[in-house]
Amino acid sequence: MKNQWTNYYTGYVKVKAYGKGAERLINMLTRRGLHIWEVKRVGSEALIFHMDIRDIPKLRQVMRKSDCKVKFMQGKGFPFLMKRVMKNSGFLAGMIAFLLCIFVLSNMVWGIEVQDAKPATEHAIRKELDKMGVKIGKVQFFVDDVDTIQRKLSDRIGALTWVGVELKGTTYHFRVVEKRQPKEVEKTSPQNLVASKKAIIADMFVEKGQSIVNVNDYVGKGQLLVSGLIGKEDKQEIVSAKGVIKGKTWYKAKVEVPLKTKFSVFNGDETSKHFLKMGGFSLPVWGFKDPGYEKQEKETTVRPFHFLQWELPISYKQVTLRSKEDIVRSYTEKEAVEEGRKMAKAELNKHLDEEDEIVEEKILHESMENGKVKLSIHYQVIEDIAIGQPIIQGD
């Protein structure tokens, strides 16, 4: 078996020897150590045999001492196969180019379908996809994976509750669940305005209804501010009270700021390695050098190859290594206090509307414990405290 494989790769020929000295020729070749096999007699004075093409020069030397002639009938093995391939290289190159073209087209984006989305939302999705490079005609290997696309769409488009992303062949399918906007209370429905929290009335603008409280009055949560009942007792009319009631409200925040904090951050250095993945085996094709980062984070992306509608058992694998380093952020006690105030104020603003205003900030308590500055901060805010309360007929 080993000789058969060796003979195939080196190449061998089928030879016909004819004449009175044919048998003598075979014996002379054997004595010289030439490998000859499958010797067959053809007729009374002819023999057919196989021999290595590397021994042809020795065959010619022996023939000068023999009374027979030889004819090379057929060449076999890898060298002759390559010769035939090169002879038909134009056809082979065309076939390879055709298959390569089909392969590339099978791994491009040819369709983007968005389901269950309103026209405005679909337009926003397609606009964001275009920014991300997810567009028709783009090679899939240069597009973010479906999980990254899903995360970016959810972060960038506020109207989405959920978006599902699926790549089927050459088409991206997006299934959308939009946020349900709360239905506005009918403007014609009768209502009072009551306080949403305890406050001191700072300013009032009553558009419709009868005001019950005045500026500088203290009100508790749920207290009536503007009544939807107007007119005299014998001729009262029920309306939908409207207005803006600004009140001084109070908030308290507690925050801790360490004087020294250790962070692990990316320093901007990164390198990518590229592989062809077949089952559990990965063959490196680019990026062989180890970057030698002391601390790193590894991100792996695997994308299967496609041919027409079939997914091939071979994938493109990219491993990105990002260098990280540890840094220590240090504050003086004064800087820590200032940072704590910023943190507390930013957290409070998350719970306030744009029209609300922080008018007073006071540090109630400041202490240093275990390398941390601890603050207790009091805030006074001017905000609209009025909320609607339906008037039930018969009350």
Order of alpha helices (4+ residues) and beta strands (2+ residues): alpha-beta-alpha-beta-beta-alpha-beta-alpha-alpha-beta-alpha-alpha-beta-beta-beta-beta-beta-beta-beta-beta-beta-beta-beta-beta-beta-beta-alpha-beta-beta-beta
